[in-house]
Amino acid sequence: MQKKLATSIVSVLIFIGASFAGTAKSEGETPQDGLKAIVELYKKQDWEGLVKQRCLDTKHADSEAAVQELVANLSSQFSEKDTLSALVASYEAALAAEPKVNAEGKVAIFASEMGSVKLSKMENGVWGLRF
């Protein structure tokens, strides 16, 4: 009798734990995690990854050619090392700040002495930028 009760309790606890773990994953990443991922994409100069994974404007693109135009624009905009380094430094400074997330949980603003960074939550649960 006690063994069956113990087994039942353990089963219920495992079920509850699995339910909470599933809920946490479905909420997506934190704004801090999103900004860290964006910084890494900039550091790697992975413009295609940045556009396809972290750009809210991509879903409104008419075609793959339009997406590639965004990629080319970013590549051109940050072709000079100093420009890219300044942006990465400002984003890294923003990471030190606690973001202010709006009531709906869809916009996060990181403010630092070097400027602010505004992220928006994408439909897939990750945080991204608008270009």
C-alpha positions as CSV (number, residue, x, y, z in Angstrom):
1,M,0.0,0.0,0.0
2,Q,2.7,2.5,1.0
3,K,4.7,1.5,-2.1
4,K,1.8,2.2,-4.4
5,L,1.2,5.6,-2.7
6,A,4.8,6.5,-3.0
7,T,4.8,5.5,-6.7
8,S,1.7,7.6,-7.3
9,I,3.1,10.6,-5.6
10,V,6.4,10.4,-7.6
11,S,4.4,10.0,-10.8
12,V,2.3,13.1,-10.0
13,L,5.4,15.1,-9.2
14,I,7.1,14.1,-12.4
15,F,4.0,15.1,-14.4
16,I,3.8,18.5,-12.6
17,G,7.5,19.1,-13.2
18,A,7.2,18.2,-16.9
19,S,4.2,20.6,-17.2
20,F,6.2,23.5,-15.7
21,A,9.2,22.8,-17.9
22,G,7.0,22.8,-21.0
23,T,5.5,26.1,-19.9
24,A,8.8,27.7,-19.4
25,K,10.0,26.7,-22.9
26,S,6.9,28.0,-24.6
27,E,7.3,31.5,-23.2
28,G,10.5,31.9,-25.3
29,E,13.7,33.7,-24.4
30,T,14.3,36.7,-22.2
31,P,15.0,40.1,-23.8
32,Q,18.6,39.8,-22.4
33,D,19.1,36.5,-24.1
34,G,17.7,38.0,-27.3
35,L,20.0,40.9,-27.2
36,K,23.0,38.7,-26.5
37,A,22.1,36.5,-29.5
38,I,21.8,39.7,-31.7
39,V,25.2,40.9,-30.5
40,E,26.8,37.6,-31.4
41,L,25.3,37.8,-34.9
42,Y,26.7,41.3,-35.3
43,K,30.1,40.1,-34.1
44,K,30.2,37.2,-36.5
45,Q,28.9,39.6,-39.3
46,D,26.2,37.0,-40.0
47,W,24.0,39.4,-41.8
48,E,21.8,36.7,-43.3
49,G,21.3,35.1,-39.9
50,L,20.5,38.5,-38.3
51,V,17.9,39.3,-41.0
52,K,16.3,35.8,-41.1
53,Q,16.4,35.1,-37.4
54,R,16.1,38.5,-35.6
55,C,14.5,40.9,-38.0
56,L,10.8,41.6,-37.7
57,D,10.6,43.2,-41.1
58,T,11.5,39.9,-42.8
59,K,8.0,38.5,-42.5
60,H,6.7,41.4,-44.6
61,A,9.2,41.0,-47.4
62,D,7.6,40.3,-50.7
63,S,10.3,37.8,-51.8
64,E,13.6,36.2,-51.0
65,A,15.2,38.9,-53.2
66,A,13.8,41.6,-50.8
67,V,15.3,39.6,-47.8
68,Q,18.6,39.5,-49.6
69,E,18.4,43.2,-50.2
70,L,18.1,43.7,-46.4
71,V,21.2,41.4,-46.0
72,A,23.1,43.5,-48.5
73,N,22.2,46.7,-46.9
74,L,23.4,45.5,-43.5
75,S,26.6,44.2,-45.0
76,S,27.2,47.6,-46.6
77,Q,26.2,49.6,-43.6
78,F,28.6,47.8,-41.3
79,S,31.5,47.1,-43.8
80,E,33.7,49.5,-41.8
81,K,35.1,47.9,-38.7
82,D,34.8,51.1,-36.6
83,T,31.0,51.4,-37.4
84,L,30.4,47.8,-36.4
85,S,32.5,48.1,-33.3
86,A,30.6,51.2,-32.1
87,L,27.3,49.4,-32.6
88,V,28.4,46.3,-30.8
89,A,29.8,48.4,-27.9
90,S,26.5,50.3,-27.6
91,Y,24.5,47.0,-27.5
92,E,26.9,45.5,-25.0
93,A,26.5,48.6,-22.8
94,A,22.7,48.2,-23.1
95,L,23.0,44.6,-21.9
96,A,24.2,46.0,-18.5
97,A,20.8,47.7,-18.1
98,E,17.6,46.0,-16.9
99,P,15.2,46.3,-19.9
100,K,11.8,47.9,-19.5
101,V,9.2,45.6,-20.9
102,N,5.8,46.9,-21.8
103,A,2.7,45.6,-20.2
104,E,1.9,43.2,-23.0
105,G,5.4,41.8,-22.9
106,K,6.0,42.5,-26.5
107,V,8.5,45.4,-26.4
108,A,11.7,45.7,-24.4
109,I,13.8,48.8,-24.2
110,F,17.4,48.7,-22.9
111,A,18.7,52.2,-22.0
112,S,22.3,53.0,-21.4
113,E,24.6,56.0,-21.6
114,M,25.5,55.0,-25.1
115,G,21.9,55.0,-26.3
116,S,18.9,52.7,-26.2
117,V,18.1,49.4,-27.9
118,K,14.5,48.5,-28.6
119,L,13.6,44.9,-29.2
120,S,10.2,43.4,-30.1
121,K,9.0,39.9,-29.4
122,M,8.6,37.9,-32.6
123,E,5.8,35.4,-33.3
124,N,8.3,32.5,-32.7
125,G,9.0,33.7,-29.2
126,V,12.5,35.3,-29.8
127,W,13.3,38.9,-29.5
128,G,14.2,40.8,-32.7
129,L,15.0,44.2,-34.2
130,R,13.3,46.4,-36.8
131,F,15.6,47.9,-39.4
